[in-house]
Amino acid sequence: MAGRLAGKVAVITGAGSGIGAASAELFCREGAKVVIVDISGKQEDVAKRIGANCLPFHADVSKGKDVQAMLAKAVSEFGRLDILYNNASIIGEMNLAGEYSEEGYDQVMAVNARSVFLGIRYAIPLMLKQGGGSIVNTASMASVVAFHAQIAYCGAKAAVVMMTKAAATEYAGKKIRVNAILPGPIKTGMTAGMDQAALDVVYKATPMGRMAEASEVANLALFLASDESSFITGSTILIDGGYTSL
Ligand SMILES: NC(=O)c1ccc[n+]([C@@H]2O[C@H](COP(=O)([O-])OP(=O)(O)OC[C@H]3O[C@@H](n4cnc5c(N)ncnc54)[C@H](O)[C@@H]3O)[C@@H](O)[C@H]2O)c1
């Protein structure tokens, strides 16, 4: 199949909804074979909608065994692993730092940061064997600016940024590129569940004056996943309508 990802095999996490689902659709359209990973069950609907060249996979990305299994699935079904898009995450507990629970902190760090470590940890040996690959991690503009009542989310996303750089520098000479996307306010399942007043504050402070569509982030993920970004590694790219430039 022709396309910007022709011949490539990708695993996308958090692909039952929002940015991950939009990326799965776009990656398939551009010729990739895609393992669509989620914990929610919605990966089944996304795979049905796309049709050929993809398969749904149930995994909890905070668990090492699940992450190993989802990557192994790509290799056993599609023969290789070229792209890992570590995208799943949760908002988790929202609370002031002085009131935040230890359990809430552990959950957010496990789903949002440990998962990215696990993905990198288990994808790299597979990519080394085949001579290269591209890892894309979804961080957030919350890794560079603070958001109220989200100490764990902000901390986890900042960890994603530095894990991206650490892995990128270690494997740059082995043709494995690692980059991060830092979205601003995007219309997805995550923001649909948030308090409208809090969202209004964010998007009114966004110079572009709107939230983005998930497909706009998927376009950036496609570029970073593809060979078009062949000299880009360790980069953390904001896609925030100008929010953090003010
Ligand atoms: N929407 C925004 O405004 C925004 C802003 C900045 C960053 N982000 C980031 O974008 C990424 C995608 O989020 P989204 O906005 O599309 O949200 P979303 O809620 O629509 O999608 C997230 C998906 O991750 C899945 N998921 C949650 N925990 C999981 C687990 N343990 N194992 C496997 N899957 C799990 C959910 O089921 C869901 O389908 C996330 O990393 C998020 O932090 C989003």
The ligand as an SDF file (V2000), in Angstrom:
LIG
                    3D

 44 48  0  0  0  0  0  0  0  0999 V2000
   -6.9500   16.3540   25.3530 N   0  0  0  0  0  0  0  0  0  0  0  0
   -6.1070   17.2640   25.7530 C   0  0  0  0  0  0  0  0  0  0  0  0
   -6.4330   18.4450   25.8890 O   0  0  0  0  0  0  0  0  0  0  0  0
   -4.6690   16.8720   26.0470 C   0  0  0  0  0  0  0  0  0  0  0  0
   -3.7700   17.8810   26.3790 C   0  0  0  0  0  0  0  0  0  0  0  0
   -2.4550   17.5380   26.6360 C   0  0  0  0  0  0  0  0  0  0  0  0
   -2.0620   16.2050   26.5570 C   0  0  0  0  0  0  0  0  0  0  0  0
   -2.9500   15.2510   26.2370 N   0  0  0  0  0  0  0  0  0  0  0  0
   -2.4720   13.8740   26.1630 C   0  0  0  0  0  0  0  0  0  0  0  0
   -2.8890   13.2740   24.9570 O   0  0  0  0  0  0  0  0  0  0  0  0
   -2.9060   11.8550   25.1230 C   0  0  0  0  0  0  0  0  0  0  0  0
   -4.1890   11.2850   24.5690 C   0  0  0  0  0  0  0  0  0  0  0  0
   -5.2770   11.7420   25.3790 O   0  0  0  0  0  0  0  0  0  0  0  0
   -6.6730   12.1670   24.7670 P   0  0  0  0  0  0  0  0  0  0  0  0
   -6.8130   13.6120   24.9770 O   0  0  0  0  0  0  0  0  0  0  0  0
   -6.8240   11.5940   23.4150 O   0  0  0  0  0  0  0  0  0  0  0  0
   -7.6160   11.4880   25.8530 O   0  0  0  0  0  0  0  0  0  0  0  0
   -8.6680   10.2810   25.7660 P   0  0  0  0  0  0  0  0  0  0  0  0
   -9.1530   10.1310   27.1620 O   0  0  0  0  0  0  0  0  0  0  0  0
   -9.6460   10.5470   24.6870 O   0  0  0  0  0  0  0  0  0  0  0  0
   -7.7570    9.0280   25.3710 O   0  0  0  0  0  0  0  0  0  0  0  0
   -6.9150    8.3860   26.2840 C   0  0  0  0  0  0  0  0  0  0  0  0
   -7.0580    6.8850   26.1130 C   0  0  0  0  0  0  0  0  0  0  0  0
   -6.1210    6.2210   26.9830 O   0  0  0  0  0  0  0  0  0  0  0  0
   -6.7530    5.0610   27.4680 C   0  0  0  0  0  0  0  0  0  0  0  0
   -6.1220    4.5790   28.7010 N   0  0  0  0  0  0  0  0  0  0  0  0
   -6.2040    5.1190   29.9340 C   0  0  0  0  0  0  0  0  0  0  0  0
   -5.5280    4.3680   30.8180 N   0  0  0  0  0  0  0  0  0  0  0  0
   -5.0020    3.3230   30.1210 C   0  0  0  0  0  0  0  0  0  0  0  0
   -4.2170    2.2030   30.4900 C   0  0  0  0  0  0  0  0  0  0  0  0
   -3.8310    1.9930   31.7700 N   0  0  0  0  0  0  0  0  0  0  0  0
   -3.8650    1.3100   29.5390 N   0  0  0  0  0  0  0  0  0  0  0  0
   -4.2640    1.4970   28.2500 C   0  0  0  0  0  0  0  0  0  0  0  0
   -5.0090    2.5410   27.8460 N   0  0  0  0  0  0  0  0  0  0  0  0
   -5.3770    3.4500   28.7710 C   0  0  0  0  0  0  0  0  0  0  0  0
   -8.2050    5.4770   27.7100 C   0  0  0  0  0  0  0  0  0  0  0  0
   -9.0660    4.3790   27.8050 O   0  0  0  0  0  0  0  0  0  0  0  0
   -8.4550    6.3690   26.4920 C   0  0  0  0  0  0  0  0  0  0  0  0
   -9.0210    5.6260   25.4360 O   0  0  0  0  0  0  0  0  0  0  0  0
   -2.7010   11.6100   26.6210 C   0  0  0  0  0  0  0  0  0  0  0  0
   -1.3520   11.2640   26.8530 O   0  0  0  0  0  0  0  0  0  0  0  0
   -3.0110   12.9550   27.2340 C   0  0  0  0  0  0  0  0  0  0  0  0
   -2.3770   13.1430   28.4810 O   0  0  0  0  0  0  0  0  0  0  0  0
   -4.2500   15.5450   25.9690 C   0  0  0  0  0  0  0  0  0  0  0  0
  1  2  1  0
  2  3  2  0
  2  4  1  0
  4  5  1  0
  4 44  2  0
  5  6  2  0
  6  7  1  0
  7  8  2  0
  8  9  1  0
  8 44  1  0
  9 10  1  0
  9 42  1  0
 10 11  1  0
 11 12  1  0
 11 40  1  0
 12 13  1  0
 13 14  1  0
 14 15  2  0
 14 16  1  0
 14 17  1  0
 17 18  1  0
 18 19  2  0
 18 20  1  0
 18 21  1  0
 21 22  1  0
 22 23  1  0
 23 24  1  0
 23 38  1  0
 24 25  1  0
 25 26  1  0
 25 36  1  0
 26 27  1  0
 26 35  1  0
 27 28  2  0
 28 29  1  0
 29 30  1  0
 29 35  2  0
 30 31  1  0
 30 32  2  0
 32 33  1  0
 33 34  2  0
 34 35  1  0
 36 37  1  0
 36 38  1  0
 38 39  1  0
 40 41  1  0
 40 42  1  0
 42 43  1  0
M  CHG  2   8   1  16  -1
M  END
$$$$
